[in-house]
């Protein structure tokens, strides 16, 4: 069985290592910070002990998983790996430096993968003399629990590398979807309006955070409202992803970041991890109650939903991914209650176009331009399914 190397022992790197070790692979985790490596060692042991205590894992299996996981302080330990996954900070320069080193250490048949969520895989691959063995494997946090993995080949990636990687990831019990190497891939691209349009509604004074979250969960069936989710992800992380996608799309207004979230990040109100974000998580803190007005709730829901549907349709129009992978990515990657393209069919494509055009007439902003695919489908009376 192929040996797996993981660069970066943070929550994502450690989670991916756990997934691979659970699938029976020998896994090596490297970090250039000894304290981070020691923390990862302790966290893995703690996680396995918890799973054993809950009866979700046999004690013998837990020991075997831990026994297959090695914590190393030299990249040279990866010389016999068949796959190395980089999971360090979202910094292009740092990633390119790691990949240049990995190419010198590993065999020519070793696949080199990046877990980037928003950077160009092609740019990372360009750091290598053999860029054809580089691709993106984007896991979602927490990796052991989240089923979805986005496979993102660069323009340099050999087709057989893509096939080998997808088969391997699926053998780990994951659902792999194929995406073009574009900013945000499938999920982080299509999901931007869930946050961005909610923030716009807040800034316009149409509704407060509690009411917007109530509308999306109670009326829309989403597991978390946008503000609860932003606080859960971390306002610093969510803002950085939004800013990265915005810049990568040449400042397309559809992906424009919010000053409200920027100010929260600057203030250190990052969400749950700091005890304060859009909500106050201090013990005994009183948070606002939602205004449970169904008419207002539907306005909120459909304005955010139509922006999500429009983004999903545009991703299909631009061949970012196929129909099934787009809907699968949104239901399994961010737990949406339905695939957005299937939801569009239920609402009616003509109605979707009408809602987008109404927003565009009201604001006269390119942010609200309707996807050409939706418009053509409305003309032809077509459906996605």
Buried (B, 14 or more C-beta within 10 A) or exposed (E): EBBBBBBBBBBBBBBBBBBBBBBEBBBBBBBBEEEBBEBBBEBBEEBBBEBBEEEEBEEEEBEBBBEBBBBBEEBEBBBBBBBBBBBBEBEBEEBBEBBEBBBEBBEEEBBBBBBBBBBBBBBBBBBBEBBBBBBBBBBBBBBBEBEBBBBBBBEBBBEEBBEBBBEBBEEBEBBBBBBBBBBBBBBBBBBBBBBBBBBBBBEEEBBBBBBBBBBBBBBBEBEBBBBBBBBEBBBBBBBBBBBBBBBBBEEBEBBBBBEBBBEBBEEEBBBBBBBBBBBBBEEEEEEEEBBEBEEBBBBBBBBBBBBBBBBBBBBBBBEBBBBEBBBBBBBBBBBBEBBBBBBBBEBEBBBBBBBBBEBBEEEEEEBBBBBEBBBEBBEEEEEBE
